[in-house]
Amino acid sequence: MKKLKIKTGDTVRVVAGDHKGSEGKVMSVNFEKNKAIVEGVNMVSKHEKPSAKNPQGGIVKKEALIHISNLSLIDSKSGETTRVGYELRDGKKVRVSKKSNEVI
């Protein structure tokens, strides 16, 4: 399984595609497809049949998957996008921001 540098809960910015410039929190990551669902980004309309859970049915807006290559992690201190690296600190492997060289 491939290691992805973006994890659930990270704040990311879309750097390519129709939603370029949008920011949001990663809600889930699909490792098999190298895609993620970002809160409030890549919204699609889905038609739902009436069911016990949703007796009215109708059109529902929800987030769709977006490819990891179109996302860039936002550094919590500077608020700018950054690349991610890995280092051993205190005997543990941690994610490190390439711009600020601080633990993410």
C-alpha positions in Angstrom: 0.0 0.0 0.0 1.3 3.4 -1.0 2.0 6.0 1.8 0.1 9.3 1.2 1.3 12.5 2.8 -2.2 13.9 3.4 -4.2 12.4 6.3 -7.7 12.8 7.6 -8.1 16.0 9.6 -5.5 18.0 7.6 -6.3 21.4 6.2 -5.6 21.5 2.5 -5.8 23.9 -0.5 -6.8 22.8 -4.0 -4.0 23.7 -6.4 -5.4 22.5 -9.7 -8.8 21.9 -11.3 -12.2 23.6 -11.2 -12.0 24.3 -7.5 -8.6 25.8 -7.5 -7.9 28.0 -4.5 -10.6 26.4 -2.3 -9.6 25.3 1.2 -11.1 22.8 3.5 -10.5 20.0 6.0 -9.9 16.4 4.8 -12.9 14.3 5.9 -11.6 10.9 4.5 -8.9 9.5 2.3 -9.3 6.6 -0.2 -5.9 4.9 -0.4 -6.8 2.6 -3.3 -7.8 5.5 -5.6 -5.3 8.1 -4.2 -8.2 10.4 -3.6 -9.7 12.4 -0.7 -13.0 14.0 0.3 -12.5 17.6 1.3 -15.2 19.5 3.3 -17.0 22.0 1.1 -14.9 21.3 -2.0 -16.0 19.5 -5.3 -19.7 19.6 -4.4 -21.9 17.4 -6.6 -25.7 17.0 -6.8 -26.9 13.4 -6.1 -30.5 12.3 -6.8 -31.8 10.2 -3.9 -34.8 8.0 -3.9 -37.2 8.3 -0.9 -36.3 5.9 1.9 -36.9 5.4 5.6 -33.9 7.6 6.4 -34.9 10.3 3.8 -38.7 10.0 3.2 -38.8 13.1 0.9 -36.0 12.0 -1.4 -34.8 14.6 -3.9 -31.5 16.2 -4.9 -28.8 16.3 -2.2 -25.5 18.2 -2.4 -22.5 16.3 -1.2 -18.7 16.3 -1.5 -17.1 14.1 -4.2 -13.6 12.6 -4.3 -10.7 14.8 -5.5 -7.2 13.5 -6.4 -4.4 13.8 -3.9 -2.1 15.4 -6.5 -4.5 18.4 -6.7 -4.2 19.1 -3.0 -1.5 20.8 -1.0 -1.2 20.8 2.7 -1.5 24.2 4.5 1.1 25.0 7.2 -0.7 25.8 10.5 1.7 28.6 11.5 2.2 30.5 8.2 -1.1 29.6 6.5 0.7 28.9 3.2 0.9 25.7 1.3 3.8 23.4 2.0 5.3 20.1 0.9 5.6 17.3 3.4 8.7 15.4 4.4 9.5 12.8 7.0 12.2 12.9 9.8 13.2 10.8 12.8 12.7 13.0 15.9 13.1 11.5 19.4 13.1 8.0 17.8 9.8 8.5 16.1 9.0 9.1 12.4 7.1 12.4 12.1 5.7 14.5 9.2 7.6 17.7 8.8 6.7 20.9 6.9 9.3 21.6 4.2 8.9 25.4 4.5 9.0 25.9 8.2 10.8 22.6 9.1 8.3 22.1 12.0 6.4 19.0 12.9 2.9 18.8 11.5 
